[in-house]
């Protein structure tokens, strides 16, 4: 069973914990009195909210697709014939 705690402090900061670690899946895990927010999951810092997390995921997908395309392109490119001194380069 997971234990969830919301802890307000006298200065207005609110912290959300799960099993003793800063954690919140649907918003910031810590909101400071001045309005600054921090996102954490399982005690680890998380990107600045859902929008940045989505952008990071989209970039990872893009980089994977570009890498796959580059690999496929490299397989179709034939190397240029090498020149050998005193001999004619073989034709391809």
Order of alpha helices (4+ residues) and beta strands (2+ residues): beta-beta-beta-beta-beta-beta-beta-alpha
